[in-house]
Amino acid sequence: MRIALLTSQCVPEQDSITRECLDLLVSWGVHVDARHAIGNAELGDVSVEHDLYLLVSPSPAVVSLASGLAALGTRCLNAPEMVRICRDRIRTVMMLSSAEVSAPRTWVIGSAADLIEPLRGGPVVLRAADVSRSTGTKVLWNVDEVIDLPLIAGETIAQEIHPNDQRAYRVYRIGSQTFAVKRPFWTAFPRGTREEPVSVTEEMRDVADRVASMFKSELFGLDLVGAEGRLHVVEVHPFPRLSGVPDAALRLADYIYARGMETAEEVRR
């Protein structure tokens, strides 16, 4: 069985769940190409050479390359269209709403003046509409802060927050399994903070099921916040880090191996 990673960056040589997962796959007899599709690929020579492709980079060029391979008949573990949608927070929020998945009230902001009305209802957090342009988040607490706000560059969204009723989680889906970890306040998540595993609630499982059905995917992560007694999705990660999941590398490798074997069997038929 041959598996390839579609990525714009080299996989870390050590101390990463991805590396540990790939090492496990190799030890099980899988040929893993961790550098496929990066560098100076000649597009006219690109062909389907692997049983399964893993799209692990949100780079527009890599996503486009994955779409081209999909058109040639290849199987991607996570579909290029899902990655493309998740890069666009505006489109993601709209799709979540159509699937009856709760998300914070969200406004598209073109200028500082557009923030006045949303702020009348309470604090909001500013985020880039394009995930790849994201440089962090900024919380605005009242209308007075709009006066000194720098001009907004690029498409931006504002999302309501409820600081007095705030919980934050990341929920992971690997195949039919769902996991959850507790996180700090989602607008201030310091690098290196340890994520603490928690029990998966029925509400978390229902949200994950709805997102899985919406994207037709079995591998993703969700950033959730609790507000006003219910959970809201604020981000969808099409290839999650799985930080805090017990035996994450083994679970991921097992899932990838099973999907790869399914594809190989289909080809042999």
C-alpha positions in Angstrom: 0.0 0.0 0.0 1.3 3.5 -0.9 0.2 6.6 0.9 1.3 10.2 0.1 1.1 13.4 2.1 0.1 16.6 0.2 1.9 19.3 2.1 3.9 22.5 1.6 6.1 21.9 4.6 8.5 19.1 5.7 7.1 16.8 8.3 9.0 17.2 11.6 11.6 14.5 12.1 10.6 13.9 15.7 8.3 14.9 18.6 5.1 15.2 16.5 2.0 13.2 16.3 2.2 13.2 12.5 5.7 11.9 12.5 4.9 9.2 15.0 1.9 8.2 12.9 3.9 7.9 9.8 6.6 5.9 11.5 3.9 3.5 12.7 2.5 3.1 9.1 6.0 2.4 7.8 6.5 -0.3 10.5 3.3 -1.9 9.2 4.7 -2.2 5.7 3.1 0.9 4.2 5.2 3.0 1.7 4.8 6.6 2.9 5.8 9.5 0.6 6.0 12.5 3.0 7.3 14.9 0.3 4.9 14.4 -2.5 3.5 17.5 -4.1 6.0 20.0 -2.6 8.9 21.7 -4.3 9.1 22.0 -8.1 6.4 19.5 -9.2 5.9 19.4 -13.0 2.2 19.5 -13.3 2.1 17.8 -16.7 3.8 14.7 -15.1 1.5 14.5 -12.0 -0.4 11.2 -12.0 -2.1 9.0 -9.4 0.7 6.9 -8.0 -0.6 6.2 -4.4 -3.6 4.4 -2.9 -4.5 7.2 -0.6 -3.5 10.9 -0.3 -3.5 12.9 3.0 -4.1 16.6 2.5 -2.3 18.1 5.5 -1.6 21.6 4.2 -4.1 24.5 3.8 -1.8 26.1 1.2 -3.9 27.2 -1.8 -1.4 25.7 -4.3 -1.5 22.3 -2.5 -5.3 22.3 -2.2 -5.5 23.0 -5.9 -3.1 20.2 -6.6 -5.2 17.9 -4.5 -8.3 18.9 -6.5 -6.5 18.1 -9.7 -5.5 14.7 -8.4 -9.1 14.1 -7.2 -10.2 14.8 -10.8 -7.8 12.2 -12.0 -9.5 9.6 -9.7 -7.4 9.6 -6.6 -8.8 9.2 -3.1 -8.1 11.9 -0.6 -8.6 11.1 3.1 -9.8 14.7 3.6 -11.5 16.2 0.5 -9.9 19.3 -1.0 -13.3 21.0 -1.0 -13.6 20.6 2.7 -10.2 22.2 3.2 -11.1 25.0 0.9 -14.4 25.7 2.8 -12.7 25.6 6.2 -10.2 28.3 5.0 -13.1 30.7 4.6 -14.7 31.5 7.9 -17.6 33.3 6.3 -18.6 30.2 4.2 -18.0 27.9 7.1 -20.4 29.8 9.4 -23.0 29.8 6.7 -22.7 26.0 6.1 -22.8 25.3 9.8 -26.0 27.3 10.1 -27.6 25.4 7.1 -26.8 22.1 8.9 -28.4 23.4 12.1 -25.0 23.5 13.9 -24.8 26.5 16.3 -22.2 29.1 15.8 -21.7 32.5 17.4 -23.6 35.4 15.9 -21.3 36.6 13.1 -21.1 39.8 11.1 -18.9 40.6 8.0 -17.0 43.7 8.7 -15.8 46.0 5.9 -15.0 49.1 8.1 -14.7 50.1 11.7 -18.2 51.7 11.4 -19.7 48.3 10.7 -18.8 47.3 14.3 -21.0 49.8 16.0 -24.3 47.9 15.7 -22.8 44.5 16.8 -21.2 46.1 19.8 -24.5 47.4 21.1 -25.3 43.8 22.1 -22.0 43.2 23.9 -18.4 42.4 23.3 -17.2 40.9 20.0 -14.0 39.3 18.8 -12.5 40.3 15.4 -11.0 37.5 13.3 -9.7 37.4 9.7 -12.2 35.8 7.3 -9.4 33.9 5.6 -7.8 31.4 8.0 -4.4 31.7 6.3 -4.4 35.5 7.0 -5.2 35.0 10.6 -2.7 36.8 13.0 -4.6 36.3 16.2 -7.8 37.7 17.5 -8.8 41.1 19.0 -11.6 41.5 21.5 -13.6 44.7 21.5 -15.7 45.4 24.6 -17.6 48.6 23.7 -18.3 51.1 21.0 -15.7 53.6 22.3 -12.9 51.3 21.2 -14.0 51.6 17.6 -12.8 55.2 17.5 -9.1 54.2 17.9 -9.3 51.0 15.9 -6.9 50.9 12.9 -8.3 50.5 9.4 -9.3 46.9 8.8 -7.2 45.2 6.1 -8.9 42.4 4.1 -12.2 40.7 4.9 -12.9 40.5 8.6 -15.6 39.0 10.7 -16.9 39.9 14.2 -18.3 37.2 16.4 -20.2 37.7 19.6 -18.7 36.4 22.9 -20.3 35.8 26.3 -17.4 36.4 28.8 -19.5 35.5 31.8 -20.6 32.1 30.4 -17.6 30.8 28.6 -16.2 27.3 28.2 -13.9 26.2 25.5 -13.2 22.8 24.1 -11.7 21.1 21.1 -13.6 18.0 19.8 -11.9 15.5 17.5 -13.4 13.0 15.2 -11.3 10.0 14.0 -13.5 7.6 12.1 -16.4 6.7 14.3 -14.6 7.8 17.5 -15.1 11.2 19.2 -12.7 12.8 21.7 -12.7 16.1 23.6 -10.2 18.2 25.4 -10.7 21.3 27.6 -9.0 24.5 26.5 -8.5 28.0 27.9 -10.7 30.9 26.8 -10.6 30.5 23.0 -9.6 34.1 22.3 -6.5 33.8 24.4 -4.9 30.4 23.9 -1.1 30.7 24.7 1.3 28.6 22.7 2.4 25.5 24.6 -0.7 25.3 26.8 -1.6 21.7 27.7 -5.0 20.5 26.6 -6.8 18.4 29.2 -8.9 15.4 28.1 -12.6 15.5 29.2 -15.5 13.2 28.7 -17.4 13.6 25.5 -21.0 14.8 26.1 -24.0 13.9 24.0 -24.1 17.5 22.8 -20.5 17.3 21.6 -21.2 14.0 19.9 -24.3 15.4 18.2 -22.3 18.4 16.9 -19.5 16.2 15.6 -22.0 13.9 13.9 -23.7 16.9 12.1 -20.4 18.2 11.0 -19.3 14.8 9.8 -22.5 14.5 7.8 -22.2 18.0 6.4 -18.6 17.5 5.1 -18.8 13.8 4.5 -15.6 13.5 6.5 -14.5 11.3 9.4 -11.4 13.2 10.3 -11.6 16.8 11.7 -11.3 18.9 14.8 -13.8 21.5 16.1 -13.2 24.5 18.3 -16.3 24.9 20.6 -17.3 27.5 23.0 -20.1 27.3 25.5 -22.4 30.2 25.8 -25.9 30.7 27.0 -26.2 27.0 27.9 -25.2 25.5 24.6 -22.1 24.8 22.5 -21.1 26.9 19.4 -18.6 25.9 16.7 -16.1 28.7 16.0 -13.6 26.7 13.9 -13.4 23.5 11.8 -9.9 21.9 11.3 -9.9 19.5 8.4 -6.6 17.9 9.5 -6.5 18.3 13.3 -3.4 18.2 15.6 -5.1 15.7 17.9 -3.3 17.2 20.9 -4.6 15.7 24.1 -6.1 12.6 22.5 -4.9 9.4 24.2 -2.7 7.3 21.9 -3.4 9.9 19.1 -0.7 8.7 16.7 -1.8 5.1 17.0 -5.5 5.9 16.5 -4.7 8.1 13.5 -2.4 5.5 11.9 -5.0 2.8 12.4 -7.7 5.0 10.7 -5.4 5.9 7.8 -4.3 2.3 7.3 -7.9 1.0 7.2 -8.9 3.7 4.7 -5.9 2.9 2.6 -6.6 -0.8 2.6 -10.2 -0.1 1.5 -9.0 1.9 -1.5 -6.4 -0.7 -2.4 -9.0 -3.4 -2.3 -11.3 -1.4 -4.6 -8.5 -0.9 -7.1 -7.8 -4.7 -7.1 -11.4 -5.4 -7.9 
